[in-house]
Amino acid sequence: MKLALLFPTVSALALAACAAGPDYVASTPSARAAAPFVSAEPAVADAASPAAEQWWRLYNDPVLDGLVQDALAANTDLRVAIARLDRARAALREVRSDRLPSTSVGASTNYGRLPQQQRQPGADVEDWQVDAGLSVAYEVDLFGRVRRNIEAARGDLAATQADTDAVRVAVVAETTRAYADAASAAERLEVAQNVVDLLDQSVTLTGKRFEAGRATRLDVTRIAALRDQRRAAIPPLQADRQAALFRLATLTGRAPQDLPATASARTTIPLVAQPIPVGDGAALLARRPDVRAAERRLAANTARIGVATAALYPRISLGGSIGSTGAGFGDFLGGGPLRWLLGPLISWNFPNQEVARARIAAAEADTRGALASFDGTVLRALQETETALSAYARAIDRQAALTSARDEAATSVRIVRARQREGTVDFLDVLDAERTFADTQADLAAADARITSAQIDLFRALGGGWQAQSGQTAERSNPTHPLG
């Protein structure tokens, strides 16, 4: 067949061919998964706010903003994830190259003696032998092996991008948490120190009353024991604060001694005062990086069924080569014997196709596993978000109750101290009021810290920073759609 007829015929076959294996079609989320959250409370808003694209900015803390940017630039876990993303991009470029012709150039030279019957008339008995050539091959992708490989590599890349987004969400959340933990420990330290100072005053006052004969030695020792008990709570808080700062240094890619002083300057717990924008289930599934990663891996595994199926059919390549072999450099450069070849190459494992069918079955099993993993990821995303919403609401309720208890305890202390000066109550009543007030102050400081931690848990469960979606995300409506 002439070349003018060969290439149009092959091109027509390629255009008429279809890729082997099932086509992946992403389904839409079910109505129940896309519904509003059952644990939504007044502390959250139904609609996602554009202001929440960088959710940590809702804390309105420039120091935190700078630390998050440092973490995004230098965190070691994120650098590892970005390196994996670069590797996935390189893998996609590699499989894309199968669309192009492959070429190879070879050349060799050697010096020796040829038998007389192989020598050209008049040629030297001993001389250089030079051989060089160019080969070109192109696979005609009639059954979609190359296309399905590229589709799978694209799915892997999108899944790796989503994994990188998940690491980014985790890094931002943990950086914010470490900063908040340090500030919380500082605030709790201040509360604990204030309690100790108040109890010091009570010890002094009780000592004076003992000297005046209006109190007993037992009264003095009891109030002193309570003060020392509260003082013993200070060293663990100091250790917690230092641990949070060391963790913050690691998250931002620094040695502990390199953490800037501004990172430890805050002594009040950061809180988001406004309702947190959460959206609904549909927005959650589109935003969560782990859901996007699971969906893209399902798509990649579906494409690999097509790669395995293509092995059932012939693999056709068009190839050609051109070269020359000459006796000596002069003969070669002067237009020595020229050779060329052109033609198709067909490779087909037939009739024994058991290996190919086994690989198809393995690819289908992998796809069913990816589908189950995707379904599980969707359910866990909903569970984690509902749990975080419920925990946040209950943390707010607990804070409100403890605020009321603290205010009542403060009032009780004032009343008991006034009555003590009047001599109408005994020392046990004073001691009990002081202990209750100290407990409520410490509990309220811990409750404030719990609210910030619950807010961070909620932001993380919601998918973090509302990153741009790097792939389609959907919940399946047909359990067997990837397998056709």
C-alpha distance (Angstrom), angle and dihedral (degrees) to the residues before:
residue distance angle dihedral
M1 . . .
K2 3.78 . .
L3 3.78 119.7 .
A4 3.80 90.7 -117.7
L5 3.81 88.7 62.1
L6 3.82 98.8 35.8
F7 3.80 99.8 62.2
P8 3.85 98.0 45.6
T9 3.80 89.3 49.7
V10 3.81 93.4 51.3
S11 3.81 91.4 44.8
A12 3.80 90.7 53.1
L13 3.80 90.4 51.0
A14 3.79 91.6 49.6
L15 3.80 92.8 50.9
A16 3.80 91.9 47.3
A17 3.82 93.9 48.9
C18 3.79 123.2 95.0
A19 3.77 127.9 -149.6
A20 3.80 114.8 -97.3
G21 3.77 120.9 -118.0
P22 3.83 132.2 32.5
D23 3.79 122.9 -42.1
Y24 3.78 112.6 -123.3
V25 3.80 115.1 -125.5
A26 3.78 118.5 -176.8
S27 3.79 113.4 -137.5
T28 3.78 127.7 -143.3
P29 3.82 123.1 -104.6
S30 3.77 116.3 -89.5
A31 3.77 118.1 -107.8
R32 3.82 92.5 -110.6
A33 3.80 94.0 50.7
A34 3.81 91.6 47.1
A35 3.81 94.7 48.1
P36 3.82 124.8 109.3
F37 3.79 115.1 -82.3
V38 3.79 117.0 -88.7
S39 3.82 91.9 -142.4
A40 3.81 95.6 53.9
E41 3.81 111.8 136.4
P42 3.83 135.0 -176.8
A43 3.82 87.8 -92.3
V44 3.82 89.8 71.3
A45 3.80 134.3 55.2
D46 3.80 125.1 -134.0
A47 3.80 96.3 -137.3
A48 3.78 122.4 67.4
S49 3.78 109.9 -120.9
P50 3.81 122.4 -137.0
A51 3.81 86.0 -135.6
A52 3.80 88.4 67.4
E53 3.80 94.9 65.3
Q54 3.82 85.0 102.2
W55 3.77 97.7 30.0
W56 3.79 97.0 -176.6
R57 3.81 88.3 67.1
L58 3.81 87.7 69.3
Y59 3.82 85.6 78.1
N60 3.82 88.0 64.3
D61 3.81 93.3 -140.7
P62 3.83 116.9 138.4
V63 3.82 91.4 -164.7
L64 3.80 90.4 56.5
D65 3.81 90.2 47.0
G66 3.80 90.2 55.4
L67 3.81 93.7 46.5
V68 3.81 91.6 51.0
Q69 3.80 91.0 50.8
D70 3.81 89.2 49.7
A71 3.80 90.2 51.4
L72 3.81 92.6 49.2
A73 3.79 89.4 51.9
A74 3.81 101.6 41.8
N75 3.81 111.6 18.2
T76 3.79 109.1 128.4
D77 3.82 96.1 -143.7
L78 3.78 89.6 53.4
R79 3.79 91.3 48.7
V80 3.81 89.2 54.0
A81 3.81 90.3 50.2
I82 3.81 91.6 49.8
A83 3.81 90.2 50.4
R84 3.82 89.1 53.3
L85 3.78 88.8 49.8
D86 3.80 90.8 52.8
R87 3.79 89.1 50.5
A88 3.81 90.8 52.4
R89 3.80 89.5 51.4
A90 3.79 89.8 51.5
A91 3.81 90.5 50.3
L92 3.80 90.1 53.3
R93 3.81 91.1 50.7
E94 3.80 88.8 50.9
V95 3.81 95.2 54.6
R96 3.80 91.5 41.9
S97 3.79 88.5 59.4
D98 3.83 88.0 68.6
R99 3.81 86.7 75.6
L100 3.78 89.5 66.1
P101 3.81 129.1 68.5
S102 3.77 115.2 -93.5
T103 3.78 116.9 -131.1
S104 3.76 134.2 -167.9
V105 3.79 132.2 -175.0
G106 3.78 122.3 -159.6
A107 3.78 135.0 -180.0
S108 3.78 135.0 172.0
T109 3.77 137.3 174.9
N110 3.77 133.5 -172.3
Y111 3.79 139.3 167.1
G112 3.80 122.4 -129.8
R113 3.79 150.9 105.4
L114 3.78 122.8 -73.2
P115 3.81 124.5 -155.3
Q116 3.76 112.4 -96.1
Q117 3.80 93.3 -112.3
Q118 3.85 89.5 58.2
R119 3.80 95.6 48.6
Q120 3.75 123.5 95.7
P121 3.80 115.4 -117.7
G122 3.78 109.6 -84.5
A123 3.83 93.2 11.8
D124 3.78 120.5 138.8
V125 3.76 117.9 -97.7
E126 3.79 90.6 -125.3
D127 3.80 122.7 30.6
W128 3.79 146.2 132.5
Q129 3.80 117.7 -74.1
V130 3.83 114.1 -150.1
D131 3.82 125.9 -169.7
A132 3.84 127.8 175.6
G133 3.76 135.2 162.0
L134 3.80 148.9 163.6
S135 3.83 123.2 -135.3
V136 3.82 126.9 -167.5
A137 3.83 127.0 -172.1
Y138 3.79 131.5 178.5
E139 3.80 126.2 -173.9
V140 3.79 114.2 -137.3
D141 3.80 100.6 -141.6
L142 3.81 96.2 -147.6
F143 3.80 95.8 151.6
G144 3.79 100.6 35.4
R145 3.80 101.8 -107.8
V146 3.80 91.7 137.7
R147 3.80 94.0 41.0
R148 3.79 92.9 50.6
N149 3.81 90.7 47.1
I150 3.79 89.7 53.8
E151 3.81 90.8 46.5
A152 3.81 90.4 52.3
A153 3.80 92.1 47.8
R154 3.79 90.4 50.6
G155 3.79 89.5 52.2
D156 3.81 90.6 49.8
L157 3.80 90.5 49.8
A158 3.81 93.0 49.7
A159 3.82 90.3 47.5
T160 3.80 90.8 50.5
Q161 3.81 89.6 48.9
A162 3.80 88.9 53.3
D163 3.82 90.0 47.9
T164 3.80 88.2 53.2
D165 3.80 89.6 50.9
A166 3.81 88.8 51.4
V167 3.79 90.9 53.0
R168 3.80 89.3 47.9
V169 3.81 90.7 52.1
A170 3.80 90.8 49.0
V171 3.82 92.9 48.0
V172 3.81 92.8 50.3
A173 3.80 91.8 45.6
E174 3.79 94.6 48.3
T175 3.81 92.4 44.6
T176 3.80 89.9 52.4
R177 3.80 90.2 45.1
A178 3.81 93.3 50.9
Y179 3.82 90.9 49.0
A180 3.81 90.9 47.6
D181 3.82 92.0 46.4
A182 3.80 90.6 53.3
A183 3.80 91.2 49.1
S184 3.81 90.9 44.9
A185 3.78 92.0 51.5
A186 3.81 89.5 49.6
E187 3.80 91.5 51.3
R188 3.80 92.5 46.3
L189 3.80 89.0 48.3
E190 3.79 89.5 54.4
V191 3.80 91.2 49.1
A192 3.80 91.5 47.9
Q193 3.79 91.6 48.6
N194 3.81 91.3 48.6
V195 3.80 89.6 51.9
V196 3.80 90.5 50.0
D197 3.82 90.2 49.0
L198 3.79 91.1 51.2
L199 3.78 91.2 48.4
D200 3.82 89.1 48.5
Q201 3.78 87.7 57.4
S202 3.80 89.7 48.8
V203 3.80 90.4 50.3
T204 3.81 90.3 51.0
L205 3.80 92.4 46.5
T206 3.80 92.6 47.1
G207 3.81 90.3 48.3
K208 3.79 90.4 54.6
R209 3.78 90.2 48.4
F210 3.83 88.8 51.0
E211 3.79 91.0 51.4
A212 3.79 89.1 50.3
G213 3.79 90.6 50.5
R214 3.81 94.1 -112.9
A215 3.83 95.9 110.4
T216 3.77 137.7 36.2
R217 3.78 132.2 -120.1
L218 3.81 86.9 -111.2
D219 3.80 89.7 59.7
V220 3.80 90.7 53.8
T221 3.79 94.6 47.8
R222 3.81 92.9 47.4
I223 3.79 95.0 53.8
A224 3.82 90.8 42.4
A225 3.81 90.0 52.2
L226 3.81 90.6 52.0
R227 3.81 90.4 50.0
D228 3.80 92.2 50.0
Q229 3.78 90.3 47.4
R230 3.81 90.8 55.2
R231 3.81 91.0 44.5
A232 3.82 89.5 55.7
A233 3.83 88.9 62.2
I234 3.83 91.1 64.0
P235 3.86 101.6 73.3
P236 3.86 94.1 55.1
L237 3.80 89.3 51.3
Q238 3.79 90.3 50.4
A239 3.80 89.3 51.1
D240 3.82 91.1 48.8
R241 3.79 90.9 51.9
Q242 3.79 93.2 50.0
A243 3.81 91.0 46.9
A244 3.81 90.5 52.5
L245 3.80 91.1 50.1
F246 3.81 92.0 48.6
R247 3.80 89.1 49.7
L248 3.79 89.7 49.6
A249 3.80 90.7 52.3
T250 3.81 91.7 52.6
L251 3.80 92.7 47.2
T252 3.80 91.1 53.2
G253 3.80 93.0 47.8
R254 3.81 96.9 -105.8
A255 3.76 137.4 123.7
P256 3.85 111.5 -113.2
Q257 3.80 93.1 -106.0
D258 3.83 91.2 53.0
L259 3.81 96.5 60.3
P260 3.83 107.9 117.7
A261 3.78 117.5 -112.6
T262 3.81 91.1 -120.9
A263 3.83 89.2 67.9
S264 3.82 90.3 67.2
A265 3.79 98.1 36.6
R266 3.80 97.5 90.5
T267 3.82 114.7 93.2
T268 3.82 100.1 174.9
I269 3.78 127.3 74.7
P270 3.83 113.4 -105.4
L271 3.80 112.9 -125.2
V272 3.80 135.2 179.0
A273 3.77 104.1 -128.2
Q274 3.81 98.1 -173.1
P275 3.82 125.6 74.2
I276 3.80 110.2 -81.9
P277 3.83 113.4 -117.8
V278 3.81 108.6 -126.5
G279 3.81 107.6 159.2
D280 3.81 118.0 -161.3
G281 3.79 139.3 -66.4
A282 3.80 94.5 -81.4
A283 3.80 92.0 54.3
L284 3.80 90.1 45.9
L285 3.82 93.8 54.1
A286 3.79 91.1 47.9
R287 3.79 91.7 48.7
R288 3.81 105.0 41.3
P289 3.82 109.6 98.8
D290 3.81 93.7 -150.5
V291 3.82 91.3 54.9
R292 3.80 91.0 48.8
A293 3.81 90.6 48.2
A294 3.82 92.8 49.8
E295 3.81 91.6 48.5
R296 3.80 93.1 49.7
R297 3.82 91.4 48.4
L298 3.79 88.2 52.6
A299 3.81 89.1 53.2
A300 3.82 91.5 47.7
N301 3.80 92.8 50.4
T302 3.79 90.4 48.3
A303 3.81 89.4 54.4
R304 3.81 90.4 51.2
I305 3.80 89.1 61.5
G306 3.80 85.4 63.7
V307 3.81 91.5 48.8
A308 3.80 90.4 53.5
T309 3.81 92.7 43.4
A310 3.81 92.2 53.1
A311 3.82 88.2 64.8
L312 3.81 88.3 71.2
Y313 3.80 90.1 68.3
P314 3.80 133.8 60.5
R315 3.77 118.4 -79.9
I316 3.80 109.5 -139.0
S317 3.78 125.6 -164.0
L318 3.77 131.6 176.7
G319 3.78 114.4 -142.2
G320 3.73 142.6 174.8
S321 3.77 139.7 172.9
I322 3.76 137.9 -168.9
G323 3.78 128.3 -169.7
S324 3.76 149.0 136.9
T325 3.76 137.3 -131.0
G326 3.79 120.5 -160.1
A327 3.76 139.7 174.3
G328 3.77 102.1 -120.1
F329 3.78 131.3 -9.9
G330 3.76 93.5 -82.9
D331 3.78 93.7 56.3
F332 3.81 92.4 45.9
L333 3.80 95.7 47.7
G334 3.76 91.7 41.1
G335 3.79 94.0 61.6
G336 3.78 104.1 -81.9
P337 3.79 124.3 -178.6
L338 3.82 109.4 -33.7
R339 3.78 124.4 -153.9
W340 3.80 131.6 -173.2
L341 3.78 137.0 173.8
L342 3.80 133.1 -169.9
G343 3.77 131.4 176.9
P344 3.80 149.8 103.7
L345 3.79 125.6 -77.0
I346 3.80 119.4 -150.4
S347 3.81 120.9 -165.7
W348 3.81 119.4 -176.0
N349 3.79 130.2 162.3
F350 3.79 97.6 -145.1
P351 2.99 141.6 -170.5
N352 3.84 93.4 -1.9
Q353 3.83 101.6 67.3
E354 3.77 98.4 149.4
V355 3.81 92.4 113.2
A356 3.83 91.5 53.5
R357 3.81 92.4 47.1
A358 3.79 91.2 48.9
R359 3.80 89.3 53.1
I360 3.80 90.4 49.6
A361 3.80 89.9 52.8
A362 3.81 90.1 48.9
A363 3.82 91.2 49.8
E364 3.81 90.8 49.6
A365 3.81 90.1 50.3
D366 3.81 90.1 50.3
T367 3.80 89.2 51.3
R368 3.80 92.7 50.6
G369 3.81 88.0 50.5
A370 3.81 90.7 49.4
L371 3.80 89.8 49.8
A372 3.81 91.2 52.1
S373 3.81 89.9 46.9
F374 3.80 90.1 51.0
D375 3.80 92.2 50.3
G376 3.80 90.4 48.4
T377 3.80 91.6 49.1
V378 3.82 90.9 52.5
L379 3.80 91.8 50.2
R380 3.81 92.6 46.5
A381 3.81 90.5 49.6
L382 3.80 90.6 54.7
Q383 3.81 91.8 43.9
E384 3.80 94.2 49.6
T385 3.79 92.7 47.4
E386 3.80 94.5 47.7
T387 3.81 89.8 46.5
A388 3.81 92.0 49.8
L389 3.81 91.7 47.6
S390 3.80 91.7 50.3
A391 3.81 93.2 45.7
Y392 3.82 91.1 49.4
A393 3.81 92.6 50.4
R394 3.79 92.4 48.0
A395 3.83 91.2 47.1
I396 3.81 88.7 55.8
D397 3.81 90.6 49.1
R398 3.80 90.6 50.1
Q399 3.80 91.8 49.1
A400 3.79 91.2 51.5
A401 3.81 91.7 50.0
L402 3.81 92.7 47.3
T403 3.80 91.7 47.7
S404 3.78 89.3 55.7
A405 3.81 90.8 45.7
R406 3.80 91.6 49.8
D407 3.80 91.6 50.8
E408 3.79 91.4 48.6
A409 3.80 91.4 47.5
A410 3.82 91.0 50.8
T411 3.80 89.8 51.6
S412 3.80 90.2 48.6
V413 3.82 91.7 52.2
R414 3.81 91.6 51.8
I415 3.79 91.7 49.7
V416 3.81 94.7 46.2
R417 3.80 93.0 47.8
A418 3.82 90.7 50.9
R419 3.79 91.2 49.8
Q420 3.79 90.6 46.2
R421 3.77 89.7 57.4
E422 3.80 87.8 50.6
G423 3.81 90.3 48.8
T424 3.82 94.6 -123.5
V425 3.85 97.8 120.3
D426 3.78 131.7 47.4
F427 3.78 126.4 -122.4
L428 3.82 95.4 -100.3
D429 3.81 89.4 65.6
V430 3.80 90.3 52.3
L431 3.78 92.1 47.2
D432 3.79 92.6 49.4
A433 3.82 92.4 49.2
E434 3.82 91.9 48.9
R435 3.81 91.5 49.1
T436 3.82 92.7 48.4
F437 3.80 92.5 49.2
A438 3.81 91.7 49.3
D439 3.79 91.1 49.4
T440 3.81 94.3 49.9
Q441 3.81 92.4 48.7
A442 3.80 92.0 51.7
D443 3.81 92.0 44.3
L444 3.80 92.1 50.1
A445 3.81 92.3 51.0
A446 3.81 89.1 50.6
A447 3.83 90.2 47.9
D448 3.81 90.8 53.5
A449 3.79 89.0 52.4
R450 3.80 90.4 48.7
I451 3.81 91.0 54.6
T452 3.80 91.8 55.1
S453 3.79 90.7 46.9
A454 3.81 90.2 49.4
Q455 3.80 90.4 50.0
I456 3.80 90.7 53.0
D457 3.82 90.8 47.2
L458 3.80 88.9 51.9
F459 3.80 94.1 49.1
R460 3.80 89.7 49.3
A461 3.81 92.7 48.1
L462 3.80 89.6 50.3
G463 3.80 90.3 58.4
G464 3.78 98.9 -93.9
G465 3.75 120.7 -111.4
W466 3.77 102.1 15.6
Q467 3.82 89.9 -108.5
A468 3.77 118.8 -164.0
Q469 3.76 109.1 -91.0
S470 3.81 113.6 -104.4
G471 3.79 95.5 -167.6
Q472 3.75 143.4 9.0
T473 3.78 115.7 -79.0
A474 3.75 126.3 -163.4
E475 3.75 142.8 149.0
R476 3.78 115.1 -118.1
S477 3.78 121.0 -107.9
N478 3.81 95.2 -175.7
P479 3.84 115.3 47.2
T480 3.82 93.6 -151.7
H481 3.81 103.0 40.3
P482 3.86 96.7 113.2
L483 3.79 90.1 59.8
G484 3.79 94.7 47.1
